[in-house]
Amino acid sequence: MGFTVKRVMMVLLPTLLCSYPAFPDFPRPLNFQPDGNTGMPGNCGVGGGFGDMCDSGAAEPDDTPFFQDLVMVDGVQYWHQIIGDPAAGFAYEIYVESAGGSYSSSGGKPSAYRLSNYEQQSGNGFDPLGRNPENGVEFTGNGTGDPTKVVMRQVMGGEWDEKNRTWSCGDAGFCYEFIKADLKLKPKITQVINDSAQYIQSFFELDMSNSNYDDDTLAGEIINIMKITDPDMPLESPESSYFDMAVDSQEGRSNVTGGRYIYTPGAGWVDRGDGGTGKDFTTWKYEAGTYQYVGQTESPLKNIWEIVEGPIE
């Protein structure tokens, strides 16, 4: 199967000095709701809020809602970001532990808005996805975040209940959710397709929150169901258009590996890049942690479901 466990991408935030509110311990609601407006630029369109620093006076090609602040949770400082709008089909919320100042517990080129050079001001936001092949993971920070210092949620598609501030798949043709609601535990991934025009219905869910990042012995709980409803499809029996991995996988020939991995933290920020001449952030060093997957191949990411080799009897 082609399903893979993705690593979390962290992005460094701009430098800011501010006070921050205190909130109860994790888990947090993760309902795309701002819980303060103390950061910079603060709230830029999430829930209708719009801070003074959001408008540069020029036409803005990207009007995606964005919110940012600093909060204290259980005595630890976190960056809090909300990006997008679940009612529009995409939303992302994250709390990532601060490493002091404007740094988070993930790597990438630091930024300094006081410098005149645009790239220096932007940091890894200058090329966050590494379109320039010279800007590898050491520049973007992709995949370098410490998952034990992050809670996050991303949704696509689905249906948003504005009154109750809740998201669900509902009757939408497509929905996707990635949620990691606990610092210590692994995430859950859900994807649903209900495409009547193409006669396809599918439900996939991998819940890896039954283990922490020191445990690679316990596989996640997986549901994988697909149904084809095309009336013109030649069928020997109605069952041939329906597959449920729990009952239809050949006994002894499937092996669930999703969730069977461990994470070992790295040294983190070895050089913050602000000690050079003029603090120009031209050099920096972040030592990321490593993932180790059960049965790991040459790829750093491991398929969550593999077929055991051998003849099919």
ABEGO torsion letter per residue (X at the ends): XABBBBBBBBBBBBBBBBBBBBBBBOBBAGAGBBAEBABOAEBBGBGGBBBAAABAGBBBABABBBBBBBBBBGGBBBBBBBBEBAAAGBBBBBBBBBAEEABBABBEBBBBAABABAAAAAEAAABAAGABAABBAAAAGBGABBAAABBBBBBBEEBBBAAAGBBBAEABABBBBBBBABAABBBBBBBBBBBAAAGBBBBBBBBAAABBAABAABBBBBBBBBBBABAABBBABAAAABBBAAAABBBGABBBABGBBBBBBBAEBABAGAABBGGAGABBBBBBBBBBBBGBBABABBBABBBBBEBBX
